Amino acid sequence: MNDFPARAVVDLAALRGNVRSLAAHAPTAQVMAVVKADAYGHGLVPSALAAVDGGATWLGTAQVSEAIHLRRAGVTGARVLAWLYAPGAPLRAAIEADVDLAVAARWALDEVVAAAREAGRTARVHLKVDTGLGRNGLTPAQLPDVLAAALAAQAEGALRVVGLFSHLALADDPGHATVAAQAEEFARAVALVEGAGARLEVRHLANSAATLTSPALHWDLVRPGLAVYGLSPVPQLGGPERYGLVPAMTLEAELATVKPVPAGSGVSYGHAYVVPGDTVLGVVPLGYGDGIPRHASGTADRWGGPVQVGGRRLGVAGRVCMDQVVLDLGPDAREAAGDRVVLWGDGRDGGPTAQDWADVAGTISYELVTRLGARVPRTYVDSEQDAGAAGTTARPADVEVTA
Ligand SMILES: *Cc1c(COP(=O)(O)O)cnc(C)c1O
């Protein structure tokens, strides 16, 4: 056990199962598991390995350094694409590590060509086109020139244009006019690039939401991120169970203090909550320093972020602090210091989920898991293997893996 009194327990079997479900949603496409931002807070390398075990043939990162890290950690069973970098990025190291690179600007093409020449290797490039997200990517107006330059570099052997991709602005609203407009713009870009003679291995457009809701957008490869971790990218349409997904992360802590206080006691900074009667308070040793959103604080008449303790569901009482939150356990509380508290998990036992926290905090579940602080240890369990080995579905001993 780590000495930090809280941890994120990640079930590798859930990750594998989620990738299998996503593959079933997109039977004609390959699956790229997006593992940027430390695998949405779940731990880069263990999550990537589990995704590959589940059938992902590609891994996607934002930063080039994340992609190189995967390779150096021995993740070799999948293609890896990195799509976001600024001038001066370690592109030569990426090419030498067998990483595919996105090109989203003319300067990026020039740097990839230079890095490939230095490495004495042929870079694999995916042109990224901005079909309407208004973020990274070549605009349709920029595409023809960069394509021509890329094909010239291809003729010299510096690179191969193996992919064309784009990203959707409103995939979580599948009927929105921008989704159809971006899909059309993407099809035009594909026709342009293939018409110019590029032999594309993979054309890819779909994130988690489009993978689950828009089969027409799957093309050759889907790029789910959030759904790999078992969270719904379209909570207004359905929770994870609707899509065959299971949240992989359980955030749990031990109660640090349990103590009786009299009616009228103020709780936490600002006394935003005052106990209505004699009660027992419990302190949970996680706070905004760990990524617990301060916007999930409780107020005088509303509890904050949900917590499960002793089979009961409570909410944060008063303000979320840097290192801790407080619970009003009620006058008959039987909890003691050291008892386990769950902030979010798979929700299958009626317990709270990251989506519940997102709803209270006015954000998205992506932000909850991704911003979980670095000091919270990630531990890994495998509910399939551990259950089989122990002959029981009881909670297995935690396996420490350094992410
Ligand atoms: C983050 C990202 C994804 C994954 O998005 P989800 O909504 O988490 O599925 C896919 N493609 C690109 C380019 C991204 O930046």
The ligand as a Gaussian input file, in Angstrom:
#p B3LYP/6-31G(d) Opt

LIG

0 1
 C       -8.747000      13.765000     -27.896000
 C       -8.925000      13.396000     -29.315000
 C       -9.663000      12.249000     -29.674000
 C      -10.456000      11.447000     -28.664000
 O      -11.594000      12.199000     -28.268000
 P      -12.711000      11.544000     -27.320000
 O      -13.809000      12.526000     -27.336000
 O      -12.084000      11.413000     -25.975000
 O      -13.046000      10.243000     -27.906000
 C       -9.678000      11.874000     -30.997000
 N       -9.014000      12.598000     -31.944000
 C       -8.331000      13.720000     -31.630000
 C       -7.643000      14.455000     -32.722000
 C       -8.267000      14.160000     -30.324000
 O       -7.598000      15.274000     -30.026000

